[in-house]
Amino acid sequence: SIMKPVAMAILDIDDFKNVNDGHGHLAGDDILVKIARMIKNISDEQVIVSRWGGEEFLVFAYGEKNYDVLKDSLIDLVNGISGFGFSYKEVIINTTVSIGLTEYQKDDSIDDMVLRADNYLYQAKDNGKNQLLGD
């Protein structure tokens, strides 16, 4: 039997097109790598991070790593990225992330979880970005 995640999140870099358009794709790539490292910092044997599309990442939590622990880590990440000036070739670039987070519910497929998390992500964007929304 496949181990079911207890929670999953979708993280998206806000207005990433503006970074690419304003500073060039190399700057965008640089920021993408730096944010990926920051997200990877919350990963361990129970939290798996993977890239999902252009500037989106999926985070899965397994085992005892409960929803609240993951949520706290992700809120810290939102605040950390928001307060961080990414330097690229002596230019400081500020960016933010939005996150949708959902908890595993009985009989969920991964697709069900992705759909719910994506919906929360959409709401977070709609709500002004730079935040985490979840169930």
DOKOL-637888 format. One record per atom (N, C-alpha, C, O): residue number from 0; x, y, z; residue in three letters. Coordinates in steps of 0.001 Angstrom, whole numbers. Each point is the difference from the previous one (the first is absolute). Layout:
// DOKOL-637888
<NUM,<X,Y,Z>,ALA>
...
This chain:
// DOKOL-637888
<0,<840,-1194,0>,SER>
<0,<-840,1194,0>,SER>
<0,<878,1248,0>,SER>
<0,<1023,57,682>,SER>
<1,<-1432,915,-1439>,ILE>
<1,<742,1257,-104>,ILE>
<1,<-307,840,1235>,ILE>
<1,<-1154,155,397>,ILE>
<2,<2214,381,196>,MET>
<2,<-217,847,1172>,MET>
<2,<-707,1280,-416>,MET>
<2,<401,657,-961>,MET>
<3,<-1443,-308,1682>,LYS>
<3,<-772,1199,-320>,LYS>
<3,<606,1221,694>,LYS>
<3,<379,-74,1169>,LYS>
<4,<-288,1184,-1880>,PRO>
<4,<470,1218,670>,PRO>
<4,<-1049,489,1004>,PRO>
<4,<-1200,-124,-248>,PRO>
<5,<1642,672,1371>,VAL>
<5,<-943,578,961>,VAL>
<5,<-425,1405,-430>,VAL>
<5,<-1070,479,375>,VAL>
<6,<1926,173,-1168>,ALA>
<6,<-313,1346,-470>,ALA>
<6,<786,275,-1277>,ALA>
<6,<1039,-612,-249>,ALA>
<7,<-1542,1530,-544>,MET>
<7,<773,439,-1162>,MET>
<7,<-276,1465,-293>,MET>
<7,<-1084,519,264>,MET>
<8,<2094,126,-816>,ALA>
<8,<-98,1426,-288>,ALA>
<8,<510,268,-1409>,ALA>
<8,<875,-699,-511>,ALA>
<9,<-1445,1726,-96>,ILE>
<9,<536,528,-1256>,ILE>
<9,<476,1420,287>,ILE>
<9,<-746,831,517>,ILE>
<10,<1994,-575,-862>,LEU>
<10,<603,1318,213>,LEU>
<10,<281,610,-1362>,LEU>
<10,<506,-673,-898>,LEU>
<11,<-835,1947,748>,ASP>
<11,<217,694,-1268>,ASP>
<11,<682,1339,273>,ASP>
<11,<-392,733,908>,ASP>
<12,<1411,-425,-1700>,ILE>
<12,<675,1294,134>,ILE>
<12,<-906,1068,-617>,ILE>
<12,<-390,-107,-1163>,ILE>
<13,<62,1129,1939>,ASP>
<13,<-922,1041,-454>,ASP>
<13,<630,884,-1089>,ASP>
<13,<1162,392,95>,ASP>
<14,<-1947,-95,-1116>,ASP>
<14,<419,943,-1057>,ASP>
<14,<1383,-310,-551>,ASP>
<14,<804,899,-247>,ASP>
<15,<-542,-2190,58>,PHE>
<15,<1335,-410,-455>,PHE>
<15,<316,559,-1383>,PHE>
<15,<1159,263,-320>,PHE>
<16,<-2186,-86,-491>,LYS>
<16,<178,572,-1344>,LYS>
<16,<626,1399,94>,LYS>
<16,<804,390,-846>,LYS>
<17,<-1188,353,1886>,ASN>
<17,<566,1348,187>,ASN>
<17,<1503,-43,271>,ASN>
<17,<746,877,-436>,ASN>
<18,<-313,-1908,1159>,VAL>
<18,<1439,-161,260>,VAL>
<18,<716,-257,-1312>,VAL>
<18,<1001,646,-311>,VAL>
<19,<-1526,-1603,-462>,ASN>
<19,<612,-326,-1293>,ASN>
<19,<-15,1191,-960>,ASN>
<19,<997,295,-660>,ASN>
<20,<-2141,381,596>,ASP>
<20,<-124,1139,-926>,ASP>
<20,<839,1190,451>,ASP>
<20,<597,692,-825>,ASP>
<21,<-552,-458,2127>,GLY>
<21,<693,1172,526>,GLY>
<21,<1499,-168,143>,GLY>
<21,<754,965,-124>,GLY>
<22,<-317,-2204,390>,HIS>
<22,<1425,-220,301>,HIS>
<22,<660,-1025,-916>,HIS>
<22,<1212,-206,72>,HIS>
<23,<-2001,-436,-932>,GLY>
<23,<537,-1004,-919>,GLY>
<23,<-157,-1413,545>,GLY>
<23,<-148,-214,1204>,GLY>
<24,<186,-747,-2129>,HIS>
<24,<-232,-1396,370>,HIS>
<24,<1094,-585,877>,HIS>
<24,<-263,-898,800>,HIS>
<25,<1491,1395,-939>,LEU>
<25,<1082,-512,848>,LEU>
<25,<-232,394,1456>,LEU>
<25,<277,-776,914>,LEU>
<26,<-788,1987,-708>,ALA>
<26,<-356,441,1353>,ALA>
<26,<-1145,-862,533>,ALA>
<26,<11,-421,1156>,ALA>
<27,<-1000,167,-2021>,GLY>
<27,<-1128,-851,374>,GLY>
<27,<460,-1391,403>,GLY>
<27,<-445,-542,1012>,GLY>
<28,<1344,-36,-1815>,ASP>
<28,<541,-1332,303>,ASP>
<28,<741,-5,1327>,ASP>
<28,<-116,-942,784>,ASP>
<29,<877,2002,-541>,ASP>
<29,<775,124,1237>,ASP>
<29,<-927,23,1223>,ASP>
<29,<261,-673,997>,ASP>
<30,<-1324,1439,-1082>,ILE>
<30,<-968,94,1094>,ILE>
<30,<-732,-1324,196>,ILE>
<30,<-260,-419,1127>,ILE>
<31,<-68,-233,-2244>,LEU>
<31,<-644,-1305,58>,LEU>
<31,<857,-999,780>,LEU>
<31,<-506,-738,845>,LEU>
<32,<1792,724,-1135>,VAL>
<32,<929,-907,692>,VAL>
<32,<76,345,1490>,VAL>
<32,<-27,-890,849>,VAL>
<33,<121,2179,-540>,LYS>
<33,<114,424,1407>,LYS>
<33,<-1260,-330,798>,LYS>
<33,<79,-432,1150>,LYS>
<34,<-1238,637,-1769>,ILE>
<34,<-1261,-329,682>,ILE>
<34,<-126,-1517,153>,ILE>
<34,<-449,-489,1037>,ILE>
<35,<846,-250,-2069>,ALA>
<35,<-25,-1472,86>,ALA>
<35,<834,-480,1191>,ALA>
<35,<-404,-913,721>,ALA>
<36,<1568,1532,-522>,ARG>
<36,<852,-362,1152>,ARG>
<36,<-693,302,1322>,ARG>
<36,<81,-789,941>,ARG>
<37,<-762,1928,-868>,MET>
<37,<-711,375,1222>,MET>
<37,<-1132,-988,302>,MET>
<37,<-235,-365,1151>,MET>
<38,<-463,-61,-2222>,ILE>
<38,<-1079,-976,187>,ILE>
<38,<593,-1343,427>,ILE>
<38,<-533,-688,871>,ILE>
<39,<1649,335,-1510>,LYS>
<39,<641,-1286,288>,LYS>
<39,<470,-64,1460>,LYS>
<39,<110,-1085,570>,LYS>
<40,<164,2235,23>,ASN>
<40,<411,51,1411>,ASN>
<40,<-1040,-571,952>,ASN>
<40,<346,-450,1092>,ASN>
<41,<-1622,460,-1491>,ILE>
<41,<-1020,-573,883>,ILE>
<41,<-191,-1497,-248>,ILE>
<41,<-754,-660,715>,ILE>
<42,<1446,124,-1740>,SER>
<42,<-176,-1421,-302>,SER>
<42,<862,-860,911>,SER>
<42,<1069,413,452>,SER>
<43,<-1561,-1614,-197>,ASP>
<43,<743,-1003,771>,ASP>
<43,<-548,-1349,-438>,ASP>
<43,<-583,-97,-1080>,ASP>
<44,<752,-947,1885>,GLU>
<44,<-486,-1307,-452>,GLU>
<44,<-1538,-63,-55>,GLU>
<44,<-566,-932,-572>,GLU>
<45,<-95,1921,1168>,GLN>
<45,<-1467,-5,-23>,GLN>
<45,<-605,1115,-856>,GLN>
<45,<-1215,48,-191>,GLN>
<46,<2043,824,-310>,VAL>
<46,<-510,1090,-852>,VAL>
<46,<759,-22,-1325>,VAL>
<46,<1220,159,-40>,VAL>
<47,<-1965,-358,-1032>,ILE>
<47,<597,-115,-1329>,ILE>
<47,<-405,1207,-837>,ILE>
<47,<-1174,366,-62>,ILE>
<48,<2162,242,-577>,VAL>
<48,<-236,1194,-812>,VAL>
<48,<331,-331,-1452>,VAL>
<48,<1029,-614,-279>,VAL>
<49,<-1895,1019,-640>,SER>
<49,<340,-178,-1413>,SER>
<49,<-489,1188,-813>,SER>
<49,<-916,718,403>,SER>
<50,<1544,-526,-1553>,ARG>
<50,<-411,1101,-865>,ARG>
<50,<-1240,-427,-779>,ARG>
<50,<-147,-1167,-362>,ARG>
<51,<-730,2112,114>,TRP>
<51,<-1277,-284,-654>,TRP>
<51,<-250,1134,-974>,TRP>
<51,<-493,1059,389>,TRP>
<52,<822,-1268,-1622>,GLY>
<52,<-180,1082,-972>,GLY>
<52,<1062,1075,165>,GLY>
<52,<1010,-206,673>,GLY>
<53,<-1249,1351,-1292>,GLY>
<53,<1007,1062,-67>,GLY>
<53,<511,501,1322>,GLY>
<53,<1161,-221,345>,GLY>
<54,<-2033,909,419>,GLU>
<54,<462,577,1263>,GLU>
<54,<-827,-522,1163>,GLU>
<54,<-200,687,1001>,GLU>
<55,<-280,-1926,-1153>,GLU>
<55,<-794,-629,1048>,GLU>
<55,<745,-1192,583>,GLU>
<55,<766,-679,-684>,GLU>
<56,<-1013,447,1965>,PHE>
<56,<585,-1144,698>,PHE>
<56,<-1085,-744,762>,PHE>
<56,<-943,604,510>,PHE>
<57,<1089,-1929,-439>,LEU>
<57,<-890,-817,825>,LEU>
<57,<752,-415,1251>,LEU>
<57,<1190,-312,-51>,LEU>
<58,<-1893,311,1169>,VAL>
<58,<584,-458,1265>,VAL>
<58,<-936,-1061,574>,VAL>
<58,<-1182,261,226>,VAL>
<59,<1719,-1455,7>,PHE>
<59,<-777,-1086,598>,PHE>
<59,<546,-313,1380>,PHE>
<59,<1212,-116,175>,PHE>
<60,<-2091,-23,804>,ALA>
<60,<411,-410,1342>,ALA>
<60,<-557,-1390,292>,ALA>
<60,<-1172,-281,-253>,ALA>
<61,<2033,-581,791>,TYR>
<61,<-366,-1382,322>,TYR>
<61,<231,-267,1481>,TYR>
<61,<608,806,705>,TYR>
<62,<-1107,-1961,-244>,GLY>
<62,<339,-461,1351>,GLY>
<62,<-519,907,1090>,GLY>
<62,<-1074,589,-121>,GLY>
<63,<1852,-481,1197>,GLU>
<63,<-483,783,1151>,GLU>
<63,<43,1502,-256>,GLU>
<63,<-570,781,762>,GLU>
<64,<1240,-383,-1826>,LYS>
<64,<104,1435,-295>,LYS>
<64,<-1408,521,-236>,LYS>
<64,<-518,-87,-1113>,LYS>
<65,<-99,624,2147>,ASN>
<65,<-1416,315,-146>,ASN>
<65,<-228,1321,-712>,ASN>
<65,<923,771,-264>,ASN>
<66,<-2167,-553,-28>,TYR>
<66,<-449,1162,-765>,TYR>
<66,<474,1317,622>,TYR>
<66,<496,883,-701>,TYR>
<67,<-651,-762,2010>,ASP>
<67,<345,1265,677>,ASP>
<67,<1482,321,-80>,ASP>
<67,<387,1156,-171>,ASP>
<68,<447,-2196,299>,VAL>
<68,<1455,185,-88>,VAL>
<68,<373,488,-1398>,VAL>
<68,<783,937,-159>,VAL>
<69,<-1358,-1589,-849>,LEU>
<69,<275,404,-1381>,LEU>
<69,<-505,1421,-246>,LEU>
<69,<686,816,-616>,LEU>
<70,<-1893,-533,1105>,LYS>
<70,<-584,1330,-193>,LYS>
<70,<893,1085,607>,LYS>
<70,<245,1032,-625>,LYS>
<71,<240,-1275,1848>,ASP>
<71,<899,971,654>,ASP>
<71,<1267,215,-814>,ASP>
<71,<445,1133,-180>,ASP>
<72,<138,-2229,-312>,SER>
<72,<1222,105,-825>,SER>
<72,<-260,806,-1264>,SER>
<72,<823,821,-406>,SER>
<73,<-1970,-1061,-210>,LEU>
<73,<-325,694,-1245>,LEU>
<73,<-318,1480,230>,LEU>
<73,<339,847,-826>,LEU>
<74,<-991,-540,1954>,ILE>
<74,<-262,1412,331>,ILE>
<74,<1331,722,248>,ILE>
<74,<187,1134,-440>,ILE>
<75,<731,-1798,1145>,ASP>
<75,<1344,566,200>,ASP>
<75,<678,259,-1343>,ASP>
<75,<675,1012,-183>,ASP>
<76,<-865,-1939,-748>,LEU>
<76,<593,128,-1332>,LEU>
<76,<-578,1211,-743>,LEU>
<76,<745,776,-598>,LEU>
<77,<-2070,-619,637>,VAL>
<77,<-655,1154,-632>,VAL>
<77,<589,1292,566>,VAL>
<77,<358,909,-750>,VAL>
<78,<-262,-836,2073>,ASN>
<78,<527,1212,655>,ASN>
<78,<1481,198,-296>,ASN>
<78,<455,1124,-213>,ASN>
<79,<288,-2217,204>,GLY>
<79,<1443,66,-269>,GLY>
<79,<299,504,-1399>,GLY>
<79,<883,837,-189>,GLY>
<80,<-1625,-1348,-798>,ILE>
<80,<221,408,-1391>,ILE>
<80,<-430,1455,-200>,ILE>
<80,<659,771,-696>,ILE>
<81,<-1779,-419,1324>,SER>
<81,<-530,1358,-122>,SER>
<81,<965,1044,575>,SER>
<81,<75,1124,-498>,SER>
<82,<656,-1503,1542>,GLY>
<82,<925,942,634>,GLY>
<82,<1411,-55,-554>,GLY>
<82,<901,660,518>,GLY>
<83,<-707,-1444,-1566>,PHE>
<83,<1344,-269,-508>,PHE>
<83,<238,738,-1305>,PHE>
<83,<-804,-111,-926>,PHE>
<84,<1892,863,837>,GLY>
<84,<385,622,-1266>,GLY>
<84,<950,-927,-729>,GLY>
<84,<1121,-220,461>,GLY>
<85,<-1540,-324,-1580>,PHE>
<85,<865,-891,-783>,PHE>
<85,<947,846,-822>,PHE>
<85,<-430,853,-776>,PHE>
<86,<1724,-1090,948>,SER>
<86,<923,816,-787>,SER>
<86,<425,-753,-1257>,SER>
<86,<360,-1177,43>,SER>
<87,<-413,1889,-1150>,TYR>
<87,<439,-535,-1275>,TYR>
<87,<797,1094,-698>,TYR>
<87,<-540,1052,-342>,TYR>
<88,<1821,-1306,135>,LYS>
<88,<876,984,-657>,LYS>
<88,<-163,1393,610>,LYS>
<88,<-184,985,-715>,LYS>
<89,<254,-918,2028>,GLU>
<89,<-62,1260,760>,GLU>
<89,<-1353,711,-65>,GLU>
<89,<-124,1152,417>,GLU>
<90,<-883,-1845,-939>,VAL>
<90,<-1366,528,48>,VAL>
<90,<-738,-798,1069>,VAL>
<90,<122,-1224,59>,VAL>
<91,<-883,1909,780>,ILE>
<91,<-815,-706,996>,ILE>
<91,<-1408,-162,-577>,ILE>
<91,<-648,971,-389>,ILE>
<92,<196,-2218,348>,ILE>
<92,<-1325,-302,-539>,ILE>
<92,<-853,-571,1134>,ILE>
<92,<368,-988,634>,ILE>
<93,<-1503,1624,-394>,ASN>
<93,<-916,-496,1024>,ASN>
<93,<-1126,-778,-655>,ASN>
<93,<-533,411,-1031>,ASN>
<94,<177,-1531,1631>,THR>
<94,<-1114,-783,-513>,THR>
<94,<-731,-657,1165>,THR>
<94,<475,11,1135>,THR>
<95,<-1629,-578,-1435>,THR>
<95,<-803,-671,1023>,THR>
<95,<-506,-1322,-567>,THR>
<95,<101,-248,-1201>,THR>
<96,<-640,-589,2065>,VAL>
<96,<-614,-1248,-440>,VAL>
<96,<-1396,-131,593>,VAL>
<96,<-304,541,1063>,VAL>
<97,<-525,-1272,-1779>,SER>
<97,<-1321,-372,501>,SER>
<97,<-53,-1516,88>,SER>
<97,<608,-700,-811>,SER>
<98,<-1340,196,1803>,ILE>
<98,<-59,-1446,232>,ILE>
<98,<-1441,-431,272>,ILE>
<98,<-734,658,738>,ILE>
<99,<349,-1774,-1348>,GLY>
<99,<-1250,-678,331>,GLY>
<99,<349,-1294,700>,GLY>
<99,<840,-759,-482>,GLY>
<100,<-1477,495,1619>,LEU>
<100,<330,-1172,829>,LEU>
<100,<-1256,-797,306>,LEU>
<100,<-1034,571,343>,LEU>
<101,<1121,-1886,-465>,THR>
<101,<-1156,-831,341>,THR>
<101,<428,-1244,758>,THR>
<101,<1119,-492,-142>,THR>
<102,<-2043,2,946>,GLU>
<102,<246,-1188,812>,GLU>
<102,<-639,-1208,-682>,GLU>
<102,<-1053,118,-627>,GLU>
<103,<1692,-1270,752>,TYR>
<103,<-559,-1231,-556>,TYR>
<103,<-1357,-304,616>,TYR>
<103,<-161,34,1220>,TYR>
<104,<-807,-330,-2068>,GLN>
<104,<-1321,-430,472>,GLN>
<104,<-264,-1413,-494>,GLN>
<104,<508,-407,-1045>,GLN>
<105,<-1285,-317,1782>,LYS>
<105,<-279,-1404,-301>,LYS>
<105,<-311,-199,-1480>,LYS>
<105,<-819,711,-582>,LYS>
<106,<1486,-1685,-8>,ASP>
<106,<-200,-384,-1403>,ASP>
<106,<460,1036,-1024>,ASP>
<106,<-328,-115,-1181>,ASP>
<107,<1077,1117,1616>,ASP>
<107,<580,956,-951>,ASP>
<107,<946,-700,-964>,ASP>
<107,<754,-892,387>,ASP>
<108,<-804,1304,-1633>,SER>
<108,<1092,-334,-920>,SER>
<108,<968,1185,47>,SER>
<108,<-330,1058,535>,SER>
<109,<1510,-1242,-1092>,ILE>
<109,<955,1117,-82>,ILE>
<109,<-637,1136,-810>,ILE>
<109,<154,1174,338>,ILE>
<110,<-867,-1534,-1403>,ASP>
<110,<-671,1013,-825>,ASP>
<110,<-999,831,803>,ASP>
<110,<-100,1213,-185>,ASP>
<111,<-639,-1876,1079>,ASP>
<111,<-955,723,856>,ASP>
<111,<731,1041,832>,ASP>
<111,<-445,1140,132>,ASP>
<112,<1579,-1556,427>,MET>
<112,<778,900,861>,MET>
<112,<579,1154,-803>,MET>
<112,<-30,1149,441>,MET>
<113,<560,-1457,-1624>,VAL>
<113,<571,1042,-865>,VAL>
<113,<-1073,1021,-370>,VAL>
<113,<241,1207,19>,VAL>
<114,<-1425,-1708,-354>,LEU>
<114,<-1106,880,-375>,LEU>
<114,<-374,946,1143>,LEU>
<114,<-197,1195,-219>,LEU>
<115,<100,-1736,1440>,ARG>
<115,<-359,834,1159>,ARG>
<115,<1095,1005,309>,ARG>
<115,<-271,1179,228>,ARG>
<116,<1516,-1656,-221>,ALA>
<116,<1124,902,296>,ALA>
<116,<78,1104,-1056>,ALA>
<116,<268,1157,323>,ALA>
<117,<-500,-1514,-1567>,ASP>
<117,<46,963,-1097>,ASP>
<117,<-1105,1048,161>,ASP>
<117,<196,1176,-306>,ASP>
<118,<-1340,-1615,784>,ASN>
<118,<-1116,903,256>,ASN>
<118,<353,1001,1107>,ASN>
<118,<-292,1191,-112>,ASN>
<119,<918,-1684,1172>,TYR>
<119,<459,894,1080>,TYR>
<119,<1063,967,-516>,TYR>
<119,<14,1173,371>,TYR>
<120,<869,-1669,-1223>,LEU>
<120,<1040,849,-589>,LEU>
<120,<-652,1130,-804>,LEU>
<120,<393,1162,109>,LEU>
<121,<-1382,-1519,-908>,TYR>
<121,<-727,982,-805>,TYR>
<121,<-645,1060,906>,TYR>
<121,<46,1194,-296>,TYR>
<122,<-643,-1648,1397>,GLN>
<122,<-613,931,956>,GLN>
<122,<1047,907,649>,GLN>
<122,<-242,1188,215>,GLN>
<123,<1402,-1758,91>,ALA>
<123,<1089,792,599>,ALA>
<123,<445,1094,-961>,ALA>
<123,<253,1130,417>,ALA>
<124,<-156,-1462,-1700>,LYS>
<124,<375,976,-1028>,LYS>
<124,<-1064,1099,-87>,LYS>
<124,<301,1192,-60>,LYS>
<125,<-1549,-1647,57>,ASP>
<125,<-1144,895,-117>,ASP>
<125,<-102,941,1193>,ASP>
<125,<-507,1117,-97>,ASP>
<126,<1005,-1605,1215>,ASN>
<126,<-105,692,1291>,ASN>
<126,<1167,974,234>,ASN>
<126,<115,590,1074>,ASN>
<127,<746,-427,-2087>,GLY>
<127,<1092,953,120>,GLY>
<127,<1394,-599,4>,GLY>
<127,<985,725,144>,GLY>
<128,<-888,-2042,-299>,LYS>
<128,<1297,-697,-77>,LYS>
<128,<788,51,1311>,LYS>
<128,<-498,504,1007>,LYS>
<129,<1741,-1033,-1023>,ASN>
<129,<901,40,1165>,ASN>
<129,<-648,-610,1248>,ASN>
<129,<81,566,1090>,ASN>
<130,<-721,-1720,-1260>,GLN>
<130,<-682,-625,1137>,GLN>
<130,<-253,-1479,-247>,GLN>
<130,<114,-497,-1120>,GLN>
<131,<-459,-185,2195>,LEU>
<131,<-402,-1401,-74>,LEU>
<131,<-1487,-99,336>,LEU>
<131,<-469,579,980>,LEU>
<132,<-251,-1313,-1796>,LEU>
<132,<-1395,-327,325>,LEU>
<132,<-153,-1511,-35>,LEU>
<132,<625,-682,-812>,LEU>
<133,<-1457,172,1696>,GLY>
<133,<-210,-1446,27>,GLY>
<133,<-1212,-379,807>,GLY>
<133,<-706,850,543>,GLY>
<134,<474,-2187,-473>,ASP>
<134,<-1176,-436,750>,ASP>
<134,<327,-283,1460>,ASP>
<134,<-884,-378,768>,ASP>
